[in-house]
Amino acid sequence: MRRLNNPQYQQRNLLLLLPLILLAIVTWILDKRLTPNLSPTLRADLLEFFRQLFPCLFAITVAFIIPSQKTWVKVFSVSIIYLILLLCIENLIENFAGNAGICALSALSYLLVFQDKQDENSPHKNKLFLAEKIIAIALPFITLISLLIVIRQIRVFVLVAFNDTFSQSLLSIIFAPIFLLLQSLGFQEIVGQVALLRYQNDMISSFINAIYITNIFSLPTIIMARSFFTSGAQRLFLTMLSLIAVLTSSVGTCISLIYIVLIIFWPGTFAILLICSLICYLSSYALEVQAITSINNLYIPDLDLSLAIPFFYSQSTLTLEITGVLMPLSLMFLLMIISKESSNLKRQRHNYAISGIVPTDQGNPDLSVLAILRALGGISNISTVENEVGLLKFKIVDPTLLIYANINALCLRPAEYDRVRKVLYCEIGEQSPIIALKIAAFIKNEFGEQTHEIIVPKSFTIRPMPHVHHSGSPSLNQS
């Protein structure tokens, strides 16, 4: 899935927002207050249909935006696999009426093995082609079975551990992140039903508030905070995703799909969000905040905001909401700063180790240039180089000469290679403009020719001087 972070195709990622927006619009239209003339049976059937349709559209959109020579083959394959998985899960689980996020995530695993058109000079062309196709088709079903096994084990753990003694202690805090993890797959009612039966009043209020604050406040905040550390189309995508998270925070299927986006692209951000749910639980318990809504209204499958208390209901409620905003901001900024500093230090150490030169000035970019040229297979393997705000784009001649271990060590994050355009993307950082100029100079004068050649005048005829005789030399005439 790292191919979706390819800078050449990041603008296509905005298409992922379209299924979320359309699903929110359809859900709002089918609300009883907007369409009172619909019968309850028809309304329930339509909602169930759209909750299963839009995850399929989401998976199709992901397959469409991934760069490939066989886009329509991927789209058709993902669609068929999704429908088959949906039929399988409806037969495996009785009374399945939740969103089909688990089917979308399993169908997308097909793209992990799907092969693009291989390079013509690759020596492994068409090798093990049949085996790769079999694995690509079997992987979604293996993923679905694995996720169902995990969900079943979580359900057993909840039923066994969530006893009367456990529900009265702060150890029950772990059920808040479990609820969010299951919500991303559409099975959050497992924890909700058990919590309704076994939680005490003070604990169930903290549990409800942790889920409510995390989805309503922490989720869009942490996505917006993540966008501060990106640039270009990726920042635009995260900003739009945070706005959609605000608008669709009450729609359970939309929240599940947003969680799937985080799990695929930014799993670290999703992990921080789970930590925020723990902090919200403790804050709600310490502040003794009453339940913002009832547990029957807690994303089963959607959240009715009209049944929740107002945002500014009390001082303790306002304090909890501010905590839900400030905590993900603080954690995200702290994590990104630590990650950036460690990446810079690691990159400098690997530069010195790879090049074999001990520099006197650690800010000297010449060392990085030597290490990059060696990792890319030499000057002759680079056609062009461009710099875009800390990102270097190399046009590669022969991709088999690339040393990915050394390249990843030199970059702030793992390098991305576009096999279609033969372009390698390396995020270097602040020294990228200088490094790009030096490498471009090497490419321009590969053999060390002078930039300004000496101008040679036109040839002219050599004629003898008037006092020189043609008969021969003076010495010979005298003799």
Disulfide bonds with the S-S distance in Angstrom:
none
